[in-house]
């Protein structure tokens, strides 16, 4: 391998590591919310949606809950 290939591989590895750290941090936040709000799903789903939006770099997201008959936003 010559230098340009090494530099490209280093950048790819750094991006991959950053993505993995971001995903792990999101998972930690979700698990913390589950611990804090055991039995109350609304704040947990709020955190899940927030983290999904961050990870996907999205501006809009909706969580639909199914009550057995209908989907509710």
Jmol script that loads the backbone (N, CA, C; Angstrom):
load data "model"
ATOM      1  N   UNK A   1       0.846  -1.196   0.000  1.00  0.00           N
ATOM      2  CA  UNK A   1       0.000   0.000   0.000  1.00  0.00           C
ATOM      3  C   UNK A   1       0.880   1.244   0.000  1.00  0.00           C
ATOM      4  N   UNK A   2       0.475   2.213  -0.761  1.00  0.00           N
ATOM      5  CA  UNK A   2       1.191   3.474  -0.716  1.00  0.00           C
ATOM      6  C   UNK A   2       0.422   4.470   0.145  1.00  0.00           C
ATOM      7  N   UNK A   3       0.967   5.654   0.332  1.00  0.00           N
ATOM      8  CA  UNK A   3       0.407   6.644   1.258  1.00  0.00           C
ATOM      9  C   UNK A   3      -1.049   7.028   0.990  1.00  0.00           C
ATOM     10  N   UNK A   4      -1.455   7.299  -0.251  1.00  0.00           N
ATOM     11  CA  UNK A   4      -2.859   7.663  -0.461  1.00  0.00           C
ATOM     12  C   UNK A   4      -3.827   6.565  -0.010  1.00  0.00           C
ATOM     13  N   UNK A   5      -3.465   5.310  -0.237  1.00  0.00           N
ATOM     14  CA  UNK A   5      -4.325   4.218   0.195  1.00  0.00           C
ATOM     15  C   UNK A   5      -4.401   4.154   1.714  1.00  0.00           C
ATOM     16  N   UNK A   6      -3.285   4.382   2.382  1.00  0.00           N
ATOM     17  CA  UNK A   6      -3.271   4.379   3.841  1.00  0.00           C
ATOM     18  C   UNK A   6      -4.105   5.522   4.398  1.00  0.00           C
ATOM     19  N   UNK A   7      -3.999   6.687   3.783  1.00  0.00           N
ATOM     20  CA  UNK A   7      -4.768   7.847   4.247  1.00  0.00           C
ATOM     21  C   UNK A   7      -6.256   7.606   4.047  1.00  0.00           C
ATOM     22  N   UNK A   8      -6.621   7.016   2.922  1.00  0.00           N
ATOM     23  CA  UNK A   8      -8.019   6.713   2.645  1.00  0.00           C
ATOM     24  C   UNK A   8      -8.544   5.685   3.636  1.00  0.00           C
ATOM     25  N   UNK A   9      -7.752   4.666   3.915  1.00  0.00           N
ATOM     26  CA  UNK A   9      -8.157   3.635   4.864  1.00  0.00           C
ATOM     27  C   UNK A   9      -8.285   4.210   6.267  1.00  0.00           C
ATOM     28  N   UNK A  10      -7.388   5.099   6.648  1.00  0.00           N
ATOM     29  CA  UNK A  10      -7.458   5.746   7.966  1.00  0.00           C
ATOM     30  C   UNK A  10      -8.739   6.569   8.082  1.00  0.00           C
ATOM     31  N   UNK A  11      -9.073   7.332   7.069  1.00  0.00           N
ATOM     32  CA  UNK A  11     -10.303   8.129   7.087  1.00  0.00           C
ATOM     33  C   UNK A  11     -11.534   7.233   7.191  1.00  0.00           C
ATOM     34  N   UNK A  12     -11.529   6.113   6.455  1.00  0.00           N
ATOM     35  CA  UNK A  12     -12.649   5.178   6.504  1.00  0.00           C
ATOM     36  C   UNK A  12     -12.797   4.582   7.900  1.00  0.00           C
ATOM     37  N   UNK A  13     -11.671   4.217   8.501  1.00  0.00           N
ATOM     38  CA  UNK A  13     -11.702   3.644   9.856  1.00  0.00           C
ATOM     39  C   UNK A  13     -12.167   4.675  10.882  1.00  0.00           C
ATOM     40  N   UNK A  14     -11.727   5.905  10.738  1.00  0.00           N
ATOM     41  CA  UNK A  14     -12.157   6.963  11.657  1.00  0.00           C
ATOM     42  C   UNK A  14     -13.657   7.206  11.539  1.00  0.00           C
ATOM     43  N   UNK A  15     -14.185   7.211  10.329  1.00  0.00           N
ATOM     44  CA  UNK A  15     -15.615   7.392  10.112  1.00  0.00           C
ATOM     45  C   UNK A  15     -16.398   6.222  10.712  1.00  0.00           C
ATOM     46  N   UNK A  16     -15.910   5.012  10.488  1.00  0.00           N
ATOM     47  CA  UNK A  16     -16.555   3.819  11.032  1.00  0.00           C
ATOM     48  C   UNK A  16     -16.550   3.847  12.562  1.00  0.00           C
ATOM     49  N   UNK A  17     -15.438   4.242  13.146  1.00  0.00           N
ATOM     50  CA  UNK A  17     -15.343   4.336  14.604  1.00  0.00           C
ATOM     51  C   UNK A  17     -16.300   5.398  15.136  1.00  0.00           C
ATOM     52  N   UNK A  18     -16.361   6.544  14.486  1.00  0.00           N
ATOM     53  CA  UNK A  18     -17.276   7.604  14.905  1.00  0.00           C
ATOM     54  C   UNK A  18     -18.724   7.155  14.857  1.00  0.00           C
ATOM     55  N   UNK A  19     -19.070   6.426  13.816  1.00  0.00           N
ATOM     56  CA  UNK A  19     -20.429   5.905  13.680  1.00  0.00           C
ATOM     57  C   UNK A  19     -20.739   4.902  14.787  1.00  0.00           C
ATOM     58  N   UNK A  20     -19.786   4.030  15.083  1.00  0.00           N
ATOM     59  CA  UNK A  20     -19.984   3.034  16.139  1.00  0.00           C
ATOM     60  C   UNK A  20     -20.133   3.696  17.505  1.00  0.00           C
ATOM     61  N   UNK A  21     -19.336   4.714  17.769  1.00  0.00           N
ATOM     62  CA  UNK A  21     -19.430   5.433  19.048  1.00  0.00           C
ATOM     63  C   UNK A  21     -20.772   6.140  19.161  1.00  0.00           C
ATOM     64  N   UNK A  22     -21.215   6.744  18.076  1.00  0.00           N
ATOM     65  CA  UNK A  22     -22.502   7.435  18.066  1.00  0.00           C
ATOM     66  C   UNK A  22     -23.653   6.455  18.341  1.00  0.00           C
ATOM     67  N   UNK A  23     -23.597   5.283  17.721  1.00  0.00           N
ATOM     68  CA  UNK A  23     -24.635   4.272  17.927  1.00  0.00           C
ATOM     69  C   UNK A  23     -24.602   3.749  19.365  1.00  0.00           C
ATOM     70  N   UNK A  24     -23.419   3.530  19.897  1.00  0.00           N
ATOM     71  CA  UNK A  24     -23.310   3.034  21.280  1.00  0.00           C
ATOM     72  C   UNK A  24     -23.843   4.070  22.270  1.00  0.00           C
ATOM     73  N   UNK A  25     -23.534   5.318  22.045  1.00  0.00           N
ATOM     74  CA  UNK A  25     -24.020   6.386  22.912  1.00  0.00           C
ATOM     75  C   UNK A  25     -25.546   6.445  22.873  1.00  0.00           C
ATOM     76  N   UNK A  26     -26.121   6.311  21.689  1.00  0.00           N
ATOM     77  CA  UNK A  26     -27.579   6.314  21.552  1.00  0.00           C
ATOM     78  C   UNK A  26     -28.176   5.142  22.321  1.00  0.00           C
ATOM     79  N   UNK A  27     -27.577   3.974  22.191  1.00  0.00           N
ATOM     80  CA  UNK A  27     -28.079   2.802  22.911  1.00  0.00           C
ATOM     81  C   UNK A  27     -27.993   3.000  24.422  1.00  0.00           C
ATOM     82  N   UNK A  28     -26.900   3.576  24.889  1.00  0.00           N
ATOM     83  CA  UNK A  28     -26.761   3.857  26.323  1.00  0.00           C
ATOM     84  C   UNK A  28     -27.861   4.804  26.799  1.00  0.00           C
ATOM     85  N   UNK A  29     -28.151   5.822  26.006  1.00  0.00           N
ATOM     86  CA  UNK A  29     -29.203   6.776  26.375  1.00  0.00           C
ATOM     87  C   UNK A  29     -30.575   6.096  26.425  1.00  0.00           C
ATOM     88  N   UNK A  30     -30.819   5.206  25.484  1.00  0.00           N
ATOM     89  CA  UNK A  30     -32.102   4.478  25.467  1.00  0.00           C
ATOM     90  C   UNK A  30     -32.200   3.564  26.677  1.00  0.00           C
ATOM     91  N   UNK A  31     -31.132   2.851  26.988  1.00  0.00           N
ATOM     92  CA  UNK A  31     -31.143   1.967  28.151  1.00  0.00           C
ATOM     93  C   UNK A  31     -31.318   2.752  29.453  1.00  0.00           C
ATOM     94  N   UNK A  32     -30.702   3.920  29.523  1.00  0.00           N
ATOM     95  CA  UNK A  32     -30.866   4.782  30.700  1.00  0.00           C
ATOM     96  C   UNK A  32     -32.320   5.220  30.840  1.00  0.00           C
ATOM     97  N   UNK A  33     -32.946   5.570  29.729  1.00  0.00           N
ATOM     98  CA  UNK A  33     -34.366   5.968  29.749  1.00  0.00           C
ATOM     99  C   UNK A  33     -35.240   4.793  30.176  1.00  0.00           C
ATOM    100  N   UNK A  34     -34.908   3.596  29.727  1.00  0.00           N
ATOM    101  CA  UNK A  34     -35.677   2.412  30.122  1.00  0.00           C
ATOM    102  C   UNK A  34     -35.554   2.166  31.621  1.00  0.00           C
ATOM    103  N   UNK A  35     -34.376   2.390  32.159  1.00  0.00           N
ATOM    104  CA  UNK A  35     -34.164   2.205  33.594  1.00  0.00           C
ATOM    105  C   UNK A  35     -34.914   3.256  34.404  1.00  0.00           C
ATOM    106  N   UNK A  36     -34.864   4.489  33.937  1.00  0.00           N
ATOM    107  CA  UNK A  36     -35.501   5.609  34.639  1.00  0.00           C
ATOM    108  C   UNK A  36     -37.018   5.575  34.575  1.00  0.00           C
ATOM    109  N   UNK A  37     -37.553   5.118  33.440  1.00  0.00           N
ATOM    110  CA  UNK A  37     -39.003   5.198  33.203  1.00  0.00           C
ATOM    111  C   UNK A  37     -39.629   3.816  33.063  1.00  0.00           C
ATOM    112  N   UNK A  38     -39.174   2.873  33.851  1.00  0.00           N
ATOM    113  CA  UNK A  38     -39.715   1.510  33.777  1.00  0.00           C
ATOM    114  C   UNK A  38     -41.231   1.547  33.934  1.00  0.00           C
ATOM    115  N   UNK A  39     -41.919   0.947  32.996  1.00  0.00           N
ATOM    116  CA  UNK A  39     -43.372   0.905  33.057  1.00  0.00           C
ATOM    117  C   UNK A  39     -44.060   2.044  32.327  1.00  0.00           C
ATOM    118  N   UNK A  40     -43.335   3.106  31.982  1.00  0.00           N
ATOM    119  CA  UNK A  40     -43.918   4.243  31.265  1.00  0.00           C
ATOM    120  C   UNK A  40     -43.250   4.330  29.899  1.00  0.00           C
ATOM    121  N   UNK A  41     -43.933   3.851  28.873  1.00  0.00           N
ATOM    122  CA  UNK A  41     -43.323   3.731  27.553  1.00  0.00           C
ATOM    123  C   UNK A  41     -43.156   5.045  26.806  1.00  0.00           C
ATOM    124  N   UNK A  42     -43.973   6.035  27.083  1.00  0.00           N
ATOM    125  CA  UNK A  42     -43.935   7.284  26.314  1.00  0.00           C
ATOM    126  C   UNK A  42     -42.555   7.954  26.370  1.00  0.00           C
ATOM    127  N   UNK A  43     -41.972   8.175  27.557  1.00  0.00           N
ATOM    128  CA  UNK A  43     -40.647   8.801  27.556  1.00  0.00           C
ATOM    129  C   UNK A  43     -39.569   7.922  26.919  1.00  0.00           C
ATOM    130  N   UNK A  44     -39.738   6.613  26.999  1.00  0.00           N
ATOM    131  CA  UNK A  44     -38.766   5.714  26.370  1.00  0.00           C
ATOM    132  C   UNK A  44     -38.846   5.846  24.852  1.00  0.00           C
ATOM    133  N   UNK A  45     -40.071   5.836  24.314  1.00  0.00           N
ATOM    134  CA  UNK A  45     -40.230   5.992  22.867  1.00  0.00           C
ATOM    135  C   UNK A  45     -39.774   7.378  22.412  1.00  0.00           C
ATOM    136  N   UNK A  46     -39.932   8.391  23.247  1.00  0.00           N
ATOM    137  CA  UNK A  46     -39.436   9.728  22.911  1.00  0.00           C
ATOM    138  C   UNK A  46     -37.924   9.705  22.727  1.00  0.00           C
ATOM    139  N   UNK A  47     -37.224   9.035  23.624  1.00  0.00           N
ATOM    140  CA  UNK A  47     -35.763   8.945  23.528  1.00  0.00           C
ATOM    141  C   UNK A  47     -35.364   8.113  22.313  1.00  0.00           C
ATOM    142  N   UNK A  48     -36.077   7.012  22.067  1.00  0.00           N
ATOM    143  CA  UNK A  48     -35.774   6.188  20.896  1.00  0.00           C
ATOM    144  C   UNK A  48     -35.920   7.006  19.620  1.00  0.00           C
ATOM    145  N   UNK A  49     -37.002   7.770  19.517  1.00  0.00           N
ATOM    146  CA  UNK A  49     -37.212   8.601  18.336  1.00  0.00           C
ATOM    147  C   UNK A  49     -36.125   9.661  18.211  1.00  0.00           C
ATOM    148  N   UNK A  50     -35.806  10.312  19.306  1.00  0.00           N
ATOM    149  CA  UNK A  50     -34.764  11.337  19.287  1.00  0.00           C
ATOM    150  C   UNK A  50     -33.441  10.768  18.797  1.00  0.00           C
ATOM    151  N   UNK A  51     -33.058   9.612  19.315  1.00  0.00           N
ATOM    152  CA  UNK A  51     -31.780   8.999  18.931  1.00  0.00           C
ATOM    153  C   UNK A  51     -31.817   8.511  17.484  1.00  0.00           C
ATOM    154  N   UNK A  52     -32.952   7.980  17.041  1.00  0.00           N
ATOM    155  CA  UNK A  52     -33.080   7.544  15.647  1.00  0.00           C
ATOM    156  C   UNK A  52     -32.922   8.727  14.696  1.00  0.00           C
ATOM    157  N   UNK A  53     -33.535   9.854  15.053  1.00  0.00           N
ATOM    158  CA  UNK A  53     -33.403  11.055  14.230  1.00  0.00           C
ATOM    159  C   UNK A  53     -31.947  11.507  14.154  1.00  0.00           C
ATOM    160  N   UNK A  54     -31.255  11.474  15.286  1.00  0.00           N
ATOM    161  CA  UNK A  54     -29.843  11.863  15.306  1.00  0.00           C
ATOM    162  C   UNK A  54     -28.993  10.929  14.449  1.00  0.00           C
ATOM    163  N   UNK A  55     -29.191   9.625  14.622  1.00  0.00           N
ATOM    164  CA  UNK A  55     -28.377   8.655  13.893  1.00  0.00           C
ATOM    165  C   UNK A  55     -28.626   8.693  12.398  1.00  0.00           C
ATOM    166  N   UNK A  56     -29.858   8.999  12.010  1.00  0.00           N
ATOM    167  CA  UNK A  56     -30.219   9.046  10.588  1.00  0.00           C
ATOM    168  C   UNK A  56     -30.059  10.438   9.986  1.00  0.00           C
ATOM    169  N   UNK A  57     -29.691  11.399  10.828  1.00  0.00           N
ATOM    170  CA  UNK A  57     -29.581  12.801  10.393  1.00  0.00           C
ATOM    171  C   UNK A  57     -30.891  13.263   9.751  1.00  0.00           C
ATOM    172  N   UNK A  58     -31.997  12.866  10.392  1.00  0.00           N
ATOM    173  CA  UNK A  58     -33.330  13.207   9.896  1.00  0.00           C
ATOM    174  C   UNK A  58     -33.891  14.391  10.681  1.00  0.00           C
ATOM    175  N   UNK A  59     -34.795  15.107  10.072  1.00  0.00           N
ATOM    176  CA  UNK A  59     -35.432  16.246  10.721  1.00  0.00           C
ATOM    177  C   UNK A  59     -36.810  15.907  11.262  1.00  0.00           C
ATOM    178  N   UNK A  60     -37.419  14.877  10.706  1.00  0.00           N
ATOM    179  CA  UNK A  60     -38.785  14.519  11.085  1.00  0.00           C
ATOM    180  C   UNK A  60     -38.864  13.016  11.317  1.00  0.00           C
ATOM    181  N   UNK A  61     -39.615  12.636  12.343  1.00  0.00           N
ATOM    182  CA  UNK A  61     -39.848  11.229  12.617  1.00  0.00           C
ATOM    183  C   UNK A  61     -41.126  11.073  13.422  1.00  0.00           C
ATOM    184  N   UNK A  62     -41.767   9.934  13.274  1.00  0.00           N
ATOM    185  CA  UNK A  62     -43.015   9.671  13.987  1.00  0.00           C
ATOM    186  C   UNK A  62     -42.962   8.250  14.530  1.00  0.00           C
ATOM    187  N   UNK A  63     -43.416   8.091  15.754  1.00  0.00           N
ATOM    188  CA  UNK A  63     -43.567   6.762  16.334  1.00  0.00           C
ATOM    189  C   UNK A  63     -45.060   6.475  16.386  1.00  0.00           C
ATOM    190  N   UNK A  64     -45.458   5.367  15.803  1.00  0.00           N
ATOM    191  CA  UNK A  64     -46.846   4.933  15.861  1.00  0.00           C
ATOM    192  C   UNK A  64     -46.956   3.798  16.867  1.00  0.00           C
ATOM    193  N   UNK A  65     -47.923   3.875  17.735  1.00  0.00           N
ATOM    194  CA  UNK A  65     -48.199   2.814  18.689  1.00  0.00           C
ATOM    195  C   UNK A  65     -49.445   2.073  18.231  1.00  0.00           C
ATOM    196  N   UNK A  66     -49.432   0.764  18.340  1.00  0.00           N
ATOM    197  CA  UNK A  66     -50.567  -0.068  17.960  1.00  0.00           C
ATOM    198  C   UNK A  66     -51.246  -0.534  19.234  1.00  0.00           C
ATOM    199  N   UNK A  67     -52.526  -0.208  19.374  1.00  0.00           N
ATOM    200  CA  UNK A  67     -53.254  -0.550  20.594  1.00  0.00           C
ATOM    201  C   UNK A  67     -54.032  -1.867  20.464  1.00  0.00           C
ATOM    202  N   UNK A  68     -53.743  -2.628  19.432  1.00  0.00           N
ATOM    203  CA  UNK A  68     -54.452  -3.873  19.206  1.00  0.00           C
ATOM    204  C   UNK A  68     -55.500  -3.753  18.119  1.00  0.00           C
ATOM    205  N   UNK A  69     -55.897  -2.507  17.870  1.00  0.00           N
ATOM    206  CA  UNK A  69     -56.903  -2.254  16.851  1.00  0.00           C
ATOM    207  C   UNK A  69     -56.498  -1.116  15.919  1.00  0.00           C
ATOM    208  N   UNK A  70     -55.904  -0.083  16.486  1.00  0.00           N
ATOM    209  CA  UNK A  70     -55.553   1.114  15.713  1.00  0.00           C
ATOM    210  C   UNK A  70     -54.105   1.504  15.962  1.00  0.00           C
ATOM    211  N   UNK A  71     -53.537   2.215  14.971  1.00  0.00           N
ATOM    212  CA  UNK A  71     -52.240   2.844  15.147  1.00  0.00           C
ATOM    213  C   UNK A  71     -52.466   4.272  15.609  1.00  0.00           C
ATOM    214  N   UNK A  72     -51.726   4.693  16.616  1.00  0.00           N
ATOM    215  CA  UNK A  72     -51.859   6.036  17.162  1.00  0.00           C
ATOM    216  C   UNK A  72     -50.493   6.711  17.113  1.00  0.00           C
ATOM    217  N   UNK A  73     -50.461   7.949  16.632  1.00  0.00           N
ATOM    218  CA  UNK A  73     -49.201   8.693  16.560  1.00  0.00           C
ATOM    219  C   UNK A  73     -48.902   9.369  17.870  1.00  0.00           C
TER     220      UNK A  73
END
end "model"
wireframe off; spacefill off
backbone 0.3
color backbone group
